């Protein structure tokens, strides 16, 4: 843009103020920015954004909207932008399964009914279901302070529209919104996403925002994703949907929009390709209940309960197959047992639709772990189930009884994985601890790999019974020193052990490990004959069958430190680090080596 044109902006703006609508019709456009599923890269929907405001002399869309409000033209301008966005949306090949996110300025709430009337008319003409439209409630001002807000939200729910809280975390009254109203999406503000991969406090907040939202049956969108690292953190912490320049920039050309970004699901090394134990067990317990659509008739719900007399609730979906909550039979019984109750429900004047009876329920993806689901039940008092989704679409429910079965079966599987000699957890539990430890960066973590040196010749000479005694001795010492919360003990197999610790300092872990090694070496030497103890060595055969001298048995421990704030998306990266530390520990005089992840000593 030239300097002359820039200087002309004030005059253009003054002229535009008097000719707002006529000029807006000429220059304003709507751009779409894709909102994408984190696990698959499939486009879920689009946020519509204003473009062309600078041609009217305004520095931002908000400045233009403020001027329109001053001129009394805000409703007309919003109707213009919404109609253009809907027209563009209806030309997309996937519009029937996608969602269009429209921003709702708080100043429009008192005109909400008129805006909805016009929007419903547009949707009907374009063949777009209301459930394909989501209103983003801007948090520039406190929406809930507007007297007409509650009735507008009620009508939106009744019509089948979806609702999102925009700019969550930096606006006004968002916790009140989350507490008092049924919303479908929560959009975490860019402030919390910017640099989240390198900021432990932001990661902590994002993790807990996601957990709270899922307990309340709300899906989470992270906005402003600009780097691969930010995307990977959001995916790791259970964010359902993402948008930002790293995914795709807004565009006014529908030909530039694509239905999916499949490369996203492959980002991050060692992206899990197989199902976890929890997911396998949960899938076995899924109840695929019949569902109710929020636009179904009340009669169809009565019929569903009549055909299933033992079932007290059914999941409610919108037209796009996304869960909205559950409908409980006890709500309808209030009407069934009243004179003319069923007729009253069907009376158009009384207007009690299915959406009126929907109760919130926790909604979470199939890849959640069993402990997370149990936590949701504990947090959501009175919930009949947890609704499970795959790619954000309903797949079934799990009840409290089913979850208890999952947890018990998981414990049984873990017990079967225990080492029969030491009764310590085996490799499955060790892997789970390491994966969780790599993701949970709230504390410093120490991963300790313990390996006996010269165990084979000792075991060959003194027999398996004495060899097993040495192994049991070390396991007992581990239990003596590592019994506090935050400690995990595992038996990899044979003479290999694992110790995992969270929240300790390096000085604390080294002090305990040194005492462990000292006690073990002092005790295990008593298993040798007096002659071998005096000689300080034994004769044995190495792995190639060559006879030679071997030093007495000792244990070496390789310790990998994961500093607070460091999150590792690929737990297999631990392996290459540990291999180098193990060698250093065996070569060291005291058998103990500690290194910080990435090889920094």
Helices and strands as residue ranges (DSSP letters): H 3-7, H 9-18, H 20-27, E 29-37, E 43-51, G 53-56, H 61-70, H 74-89, E 99-104, G 106-111, H 112-126, G 130-132, E 133-137, G 143-145, H 149-159, E 162-168, H 174-180, E 185-188, H 190-193, G 196-198, H 200-215, E 219-222, H 228-236, E 241-242, G 254-256, G 262-266, H 277-285, E 291-293, H 298-307, E 313-317, E 323-328, H 329-336, H 341-346, G 354-357, E 358-359, E 362-365, H 370-379, E 386-390, E 393-398, H 400-416, H 427-439, E 445-453, H 455-481, E 487-493, E 496-502, H 506-524, G 525-527, H 530-535, E 537-541, E 547-551, E 554-562, H 573-587, E 592-596
